[in-house]
Structures are given as C-alpha cells and as structure tokens.
C-alpha cells in the first residue's frame, strides 16, 4: 500500500488529501525529501483546503522526527 500511495502522491501532487496518510507511512529516511516537497507546495498554493492537508502532513513528519516544537508550529 505504501508504494502505491507514494506513486499516487508523486504522480498527482494536487491530491493533498493523501499527504497526511503518506506522512504516517513513509520511511524515516524519506521524511526530509517529503518535507521539502510539502514546503514547496505550501508556498505555492492559495487554496485553504490544500494548505490544511499540507500543514497536517508537515505536523506528522516533524512529530515522527521528534521535533515537537516545530510540529506544533504547523
């Protein structure tokens, strides 16, 4: 399932509803790449529903890294 979700996300970057689920499943070594992508998308989106999912995914990633102060910023 993780590989299918990863392929879906990278093939459909506007499907932000799937990002929080992937943030929970991605390998720890993939988090930095995923966070970089999330930040880029967050800077370049105007729609609030996309921002909601992107911020939720960033929170999950930072929490998984143990960076709780940064997590709560999101």
Buried (B, 14 or more C-beta within 10 A) or exposed (E): EEEEBBEEBEEEEEEBEBBBBBBEBBEEEBBEEBBEBBEEBBEEBEEEEBBEBBBBBBBBBBBBBEEEEBBEEB
